[in-house]
């Protein structure tokens, strides 16, 4: 089946798992973003989707930064302009900034039960 080799029907790549160093960083960032939003209980499905999209963008941005830092110069001296990856990195940074702004820049406290509700819930358990 040669027509399936294009990758169009392939499973989309997942973020690295927690067994890798990058995966651990992404797990930590995800937990921090969700905590800043008030916890998993306070997040809507749309917010969780934006968190995942922000993490993927953040991962790509880190990879672009690592590549740019490995270059001897960000300028293509032959054509007297910056490399295209510099512009692409800037676009990714703007996209990440927009996603984080959509999620909200301020931290939100987790919803806390009042004392009467807490005691009633504790007594039920």
Secondary structure by P-SEA (a helix, b strand, c coil): ccccccccccccccccccccaaaaaaaaaaaaaaaaacccccccaaaaaaaaaaaaaaaaaaaaaaaaaacccccccccccccaaaaaaaaaaaaaaaaaaaacccccccccccaaaaaaaaaac
